[in-house]
Amino acid sequence: MEKDNKTYDQAIQRIEQIVNELEQSKALSMDTYQTLAKEAKQLLTFCQKQLTDWENKMNDVIQN
């Protein structure tokens, strides 16, 4: 999934997939674990920014 083209919902869905994969797989290699953890962190950062942007927009609407 390209970073610039994803939506908040797509990012959340991918995070859920990663969590499921980590929970269900008992023997992930360290490389795979590291790759999934890095992707999840990037997705969480993206989601946090989306939520912050949304909150700022809502505050602007309320104040005007």
C-alpha positions as CSV (number, residue, x, y, z in Angstrom):
1,M,0.0,0.0,0.0
2,E,1.5,3.3,-1.0
3,K,1.7,5.8,1.7
4,D,0.3,8.7,-0.3
5,N,-2.7,6.8,-1.6
6,K,-4.0,5.2,1.6
7,T,-7.0,6.3,3.7
8,Y,-7.3,6.2,7.4
9,D,-9.6,3.2,7.1
10,Q,-7.2,1.3,4.9
11,A,-4.4,2.0,7.4
12,I,-6.5,0.7,10.3
13,Q,-7.4,-2.4,8.4
14,R,-3.7,-3.1,7.6
15,I,-2.8,-2.6,11.3
16,E,-5.5,-5.1,12.2
17,Q,-4.0,-7.6,9.6
18,I,-0.5,-7.1,11.1
19,V,-1.8,-7.7,14.6
20,N,-3.6,-10.8,13.6
21,E,-0.6,-12.1,11.8
22,L,1.6,-11.5,14.8
23,E,-0.9,-13.2,17.1
24,Q,-1.5,-16.2,14.9
25,S,2.1,-16.9,13.9
26,K,4.1,-18.6,16.6
27,A,7.4,-18.8,14.6
28,L,8.0,-15.5,12.8
29,S,11.6,-14.8,11.9
30,M,13.1,-11.7,13.5
31,D,13.4,-10.1,10.0
32,T,9.6,-10.6,9.4
33,Y,8.8,-9.4,12.9
34,Q,10.9,-6.3,12.4
35,T,9.4,-5.6,9.0
36,L,5.8,-5.9,10.3
37,A,6.6,-3.8,13.4
38,K,8.1,-1.1,11.3
39,E,5.1,-1.0,8.9
40,A,2.7,-0.9,11.9
41,K,4.6,2.0,13.4
42,Q,4.5,3.9,10.2
43,L,0.7,3.2,9.8
44,L,0.1,4.3,13.4
45,T,2.0,7.5,12.8
46,F,-0.1,8.2,9.7
47,C,-3.3,7.5,11.6
48,Q,-2.3,9.8,14.4
49,K,-1.6,12.6,11.9
50,Q,-4.9,12.1,10.2
51,L,-6.7,12.3,13.6
52,T,-4.8,15.4,14.6
53,D,-5.6,17.1,11.2
54,W,-9.3,16.1,11.6
55,E,-9.4,17.5,15.2
56,N,-7.8,20.8,14.0
57,K,-10.4,21.1,11.2
58,M,-13.2,20.5,13.6
59,N,-11.9,23.0,16.0
60,D,-11.8,25.6,13.2
61,V,-15.4,24.8,12.3
62,I,-16.5,25.1,15.8
63,Q,-14.7,28.4,16.4
64,N,-15.9,30.1,13.3
